[in-house]
Amino acid sequence: MKKTIIGLICALVTPLAFAQTSTTTTEETTSTKPATTTETTTSTTYTAGTVTTYEPGKTVVVRSDQGPVSFALGTAARVVDAAGKVVTAPLRAGQKVRVYYTGPTESRTVERVVVEE
């Protein structure tokens, strides 16, 4: 009887003796480099005048108070009327327009051209 009890105790204790323990180590790193944030603001400006030359999808030249101003038209530029509807007809010389653009003079990006007539 003693042998049976000892055998049962050994059977119950053996898995505990061979059990593996795990250790989890957590490292927290901090950067000494300060976080930098940049804020970019863009303002939309416009030039009003009359169209002197127009190449669809390429350029439009507008005669304004400052003289002739050339704009490169990208794929995102829209030509609309005063109500905001898309104009499908090409611009003609002599039409009054407002060209809304962003960026400095060297790299103006045309957002839209509003036909005022």
N, C-alpha and C positions, 0 to 999 in steps of 0.2 A: 503494500500500500504506500509506503514511503517512497518507493521508486516511482510510482505513478504520479504522486503529487510533485515530486522534484522534477519529473519529466514535463509536467504541465507548466510549472513555473518557468522552467528553462525555455519552453516553447513560447511563452508569453513575453519573456524578457529579451530574448535573442533579437527580435526585430528592432527593439528600442536601442540595443547596443550598437547595431550597424546603421542606424538612421543617420542621414547626412544633415548637417545644419547649413543654412545659407546666410550669408552676410551681405547686406546691401549698403554700399557706400555712395553717398550723394555729394558731389562737388559743386560748389557754386562759384562761378567765375564772374568777375566784374571787369569791365573795361575801364582803363584810365583815360581813354580817349573820350572827350565830351561829345555828346550827340549834337549833330548839326542839322538844322532845318533851313530850307530855303523856301522862300515864298516868291513866286513869280506873278506879277500882275500884268495883264495886257489890257490896253484900252483900244477901243475901236474908234477910229476917226474917219472922216469922210472928206471928199473933195467934190464940189459941185461945179458943173460947167456943161459945155456942149461937146458932143463927140466929134472928133476930127477924123480919126481912122479907127477901124475895128476889124480885127481878124478873129473869127469865132474860135474860142478855146485857147487863144494864144495871147493877144494883146488888145488893149483899148487905150487910145490917146484922147485925153480930155483937155479942152482949152478952158482954163479957169482964171481966176484973178491973178494967180502966180505965174501964169503962162501955160504952155502945154505940159501936161503931166502924163507920163506913160505908166501903165499898169500891166503886169503879167497876170493873165487869167489862168488859174489852176483848175483842176477838175472839181474842186469843192465850190467854186464861185458860181453863184446863181444870178440870173438876170430876171428881175421881177418888176411888176408895175407898182404904182402907189398903193394899191389894195393888197399887195403881197402875192398876187397870182403870177405864176411863171410865164415869162414872155418867150415864145418860141421863135418869133421872127427875129432876124439879125438886126443889130443896132445900125442906124443910118447916120451919116454925117449930118450934124445940125440938131440932133435930138438932145434935149436937156436931160442930164442924168446926175445922180449922186453915186459915187463909188465909195463904199464902206470897206476899209482895210485896217489891218493891224500890222505892227512892226515898224521899224525905222525906214527911212527913205531908201536905203540900199536894198532892203529885203522886204518890201511890202507884200503882204498876203491879202488878196482880195477875198472878202467874204461874200459880198453881194453888190450888184449894180441895180439901182432903182431908177427906172425910166419915169421921168416926171411929166411927160406929155401924154 
